[in-house]
Amino acid sequence: MMPRYRAISLAALLVPALLLASLMLGDRHVDLAALIKGEATAEVRTIVMDLRLPRALMALLAGMALGIAGTIAQAVMRNPLAEPGILGINAGAAFAGSIVIVGFTGLSVTVLPWAGFVGATTMAAAVFLLSWRKGTSSARIVLIGIGLGAFASAGTSVMIAFADIADVQRLMIWLAGSIYDANWDKICLLLAWLIVPITLVCLFYRQIDLIRFGDDVAASLGQRVNLVRAGMILLCTAISGATVTVAGLIGFVGLIAPHLARRMVGPGHARLLPASALVGGLLLMAADLVGRTIIAPVQLPAGIVTALIGAPFLAYLLWGRRHVPA
Amino acid sequence: MRGVGRDRGLLLALLVLLGLAVVIAAQAVAMGTTPFSLAQVGEAIFAFDGSRDHLVITMLRLPRVLAGLLVGAALAAAGAVMQAATGNPLASPGLLGINAGAAFAVILAMALPTIGAATGGGLLGYAFIGAAITGFAVHVLGSLGTNGATPLKLVLAGAVISTFLTSLTTAVLIFDQATLDVVRLWTLGSLSGRTMNDVMAVAPFVGIGLVAVLLLRAQFTTLSLGAEISGGLGQSPLLWRTISVVLVVLLAGSAVALAGPVGFVGLVMPHVARLLVGADYRWILPYSVVGGALLVVVADMVGRSLFASQDFPVGVTLALIGAPFFLWLARYRLRGA
């Protein structure tokens, strides 16, 4: 059991370390000691307090939310490839976003996050309603999610194929997911939106443990499977819809964070949920830091960097546990 | 007795579907800005006389329809094999990184003109090489260790490598507008402008792959039962998962080379077949092959006539007409589970 806790405590220690690094590194190197002593100029204070700190915190929060949403999706769908995107959330948000970017070029950019949110929740609701026939089943939700997702993606593809190339490029940057316009208002908004669903998820972690075993087992142990599944999907949608609103479409974190966490703490959700949140937050914070510093002044969207640093890491984990039966 | 009757019915239905595919393919060749009769199509193929009409049929229409048939059959077969080998309904040829690898190779070749110019081959070659390398890399990463390629390791390895490559591709496209403009139609899957040479270059690979898949359909049925049962029946799951990967790379790699990363057919056609004929891969595979070919040709026909554009990406029409049908099936035909 030792390595288990070693890995997770290492991850927990990495959070403050990464946070400090995010505050210091960038176009302009900031001396934190001077800042704390109050010797820094107003300009430096603005850079740290109004730009870098909110951005790092936002990455942490959004990553944690995605990690939790991914854990729920994998448990409820009982599929290791499941992620919040399976509910059509990403495809719906992408379609709504592409309509706004390509169809209404004059519209203010502030509409974009809300369009994404509306697209995401509409899609999730449609997937769930279409799957409902005297109850739902994981298999049906997965298939309906694939079908509706393909439909919405086709709509997005039409825009990509025929719209003005400059708009398409803007669309692709948004689709890649990024957090470069973080500010304190957005953080408060995200926190306020996330606090209820995440609390509920943590309260009902035993139900998630149960539903993972399959409908029959869960039902025979007294679970109201349809109710729990509906509730969990609702929570998953609320959590990932909120991250779409503030950070655009950040893929991969929701898929990979639960897998990384499972390798650290095992399958029980009492430990898995916080561990996934931790891993997701770390991953996105690291991705954003790398994305904005590695080829500065050009910024790589965090959604791209998450995969570029997360994928080799998971590959390394697969290598390390290659003899473990799974 | 009931089983025999059902088999006979399924075989009959398959033959009807095959006949339908042939008729529709002929119709697809005949249909277009200059409509031809089916007799003219037949003459152009069997008694070519070099006239303008015959040239249009053999140089433009026929390669496009043949490409559609090949791509549809190959992707649907590859998708069915993937789903049998991994036991995961979300598995598709794209999961082996085929699409991501092909797209990355093509975009790399276009964004770095030195590589592109040095080799001189078209998109076709890059796409196939990219797809093949990625497919085998996924298999190697997924089968590390003493217990070999378990479905979980394979799908995780696939997700890891394809997401990695997709991110690299996106990163290139975000900064390189010129390349984005050139490849955006290709990345959605398109049949426009494919020549007979392109089709002929790919046809042998697809042919070998399809024959192998159809001959081995009973083995894939066993494989789809999971490692414990198939092992108990005397099949080596490791060997057969490796064979599956080779066949999927062959089929889907060729299809992606020919038409770009078409996603929908490989994922959805096996499900459609399963919803229609049940869980037996001896039937899912042939139905997927014929149904996939039919679906792509119909989608391309609809795209050409509805949007009056030669360039409308077939990947988009496929999803637009295929998704509602699939949703209906998933809602009303999904049994058990």
HADDOCK unambig.tbl for C-alpha pairs under 7 A between the chains (distance, minus, plus):
assign (segid A and resid 130 and name CA) (segid B and resid 331 and name CA) 6.91 0.50 0.50
assign (segid A and resid 131 and name CA) (segid B and resid 331 and name CA) 6.30 0.50 0.50
assign (segid A and resid 137 and name CA) (segid B and resid 337 and name CA) 6.62 0.50 0.50
assign (segid A and resid 139 and name CA) (segid B and resid 337 and name CA) 6.25 0.50 0.50
assign (segid A and resid 140 and name CA) (segid B and resid 330 and name CA) 6.40 0.50 0.50
assign (segid A and resid 143 and name CA) (segid B and resid 330 and name CA) 6.30 0.50 0.50
assign (segid A and resid 144 and name CA) (segid B and resid 327 and name CA) 5.84 0.50 0.50
assign (segid A and resid 144 and name CA) (segid B and resid 330 and name CA) 6.40 0.50 0.50
assign (segid A and resid 147 and name CA) (segid B and resid 323 and name CA) 5.09 0.50 0.50
assign (segid A and resid 147 and name CA) (segid B and resid 326 and name CA) 6.31 0.50 0.50
assign (segid A and resid 147 and name CA) (segid B and resid 327 and name CA) 5.78 0.50 0.50
assign (segid A and resid 148 and name CA) (segid B and resid 323 and name CA) 6.72 0.50 0.50
assign (segid A and resid 150 and name CA) (segid B and resid 264 and name CA) 6.96 0.50 0.50
assign (segid A and resid 150 and name CA) (segid B and resid 319 and name CA) 5.80 0.50 0.50
assign (segid A and resid 150 and name CA) (segid B and resid 323 and name CA) 6.62 0.50 0.50
assign (segid A and resid 151 and name CA) (segid B and resid 319 and name CA) 5.53 0.50 0.50
assign (segid A and resid 151 and name CA) (segid B and resid 320 and name CA) 5.68 0.50 0.50
assign (segid A and resid 151 and name CA) (segid B and resid 323 and name CA) 5.76 0.50 0.50
assign (segid A and resid 154 and name CA) (segid B and resid 316 and name CA) 4.82 0.50 0.50
assign (segid A and resid 154 and name CA) (segid B and resid 319 and name CA) 5.96 0.50 0.50
assign (segid A and resid 154 and name CA) (segid B and resid 320 and name CA) 6.42 0.50 0.50
assign (segid A and resid 157 and name CA) (segid B and resid 188 and name CA) 6.81 0.50 0.50
assign (segid A and resid 157 and name CA) (segid B and resid 316 and name CA) 6.57 0.50 0.50
assign (segid A and resid 158 and name CA) (segid B and resid 316 and name CA) 6.93 0.50 0.50
assign (segid A and resid 161 and name CA) (segid B and resid 184 and name CA) 6.06 0.50 0.50
assign (segid A and resid 161 and name CA) (segid B and resid 185 and name CA) 5.65 0.50 0.50
assign (segid A and resid 165 and name CA) (segid B and resid 181 and name CA) 6.33 0.50 0.50
assign (segid A and resid 169 and name CA) (segid B and resid 174 and name CA) 6.01 0.50 0.50
assign (segid A and resid 172 and name CA) (segid B and resid 174 and name CA) 6.70 0.50 0.50
assign (segid A and resid 173 and name CA) (segid B and resid 174 and name CA) 6.46 0.50 0.50
assign (segid A and resid 304 and name CA) (segid B and resid 167 and name CA) 5.02 0.50 0.50
assign (segid A and resid 307 and name CA) (segid B and resid 163 and name CA) 6.16 0.50 0.50
assign (segid A and resid 307 and name CA) (segid B and resid 164 and name CA) 5.37 0.50 0.50
assign (segid A and resid 307 and name CA) (segid B and resid 167 and name CA) 6.46 0.50 0.50
assign (segid A and resid 308 and name CA) (segid B and resid 164 and name CA) 5.41 0.50 0.50
assign (segid A and resid 308 and name CA) (segid B and resid 167 and name CA) 6.73 0.50 0.50
assign (segid A and resid 311 and name CA) (segid B and resid 160 and name CA) 4.97 0.50 0.50
assign (segid A and resid 311 and name CA) (segid B and resid 161 and name CA) 6.82 0.50 0.50
assign (segid A and resid 311 and name CA) (segid B and resid 164 and name CA) 6.00 0.50 0.50
assign (segid A and resid 315 and name CA) (segid B and resid 157 and name CA) 6.96 0.50 0.50
assign (segid A and resid 319 and name CA) (segid B and resid 144 and name CA) 6.87 0.50 0.50
assign (segid A and resid 322 and name CA) (segid B and resid 144 and name CA) 5.66 0.50 0.50
assign (segid A and resid 322 and name CA) (segid B and resid 145 and name CA) 4.34 0.50 0.50
assign (segid A and resid 323 and name CA) (segid B and resid 145 and name CA) 4.68 0.50 0.50
assign (segid A and resid 323 and name CA) (segid B and resid 146 and name CA) 5.27 0.50 0.50
assign (segid A and resid 323 and name CA) (segid B and resid 147 and name CA) 6.36 0.50 0.50
assign (segid A and resid 325 and name CA) (segid B and resid 147 and name CA) 6.61 0.50 0.50
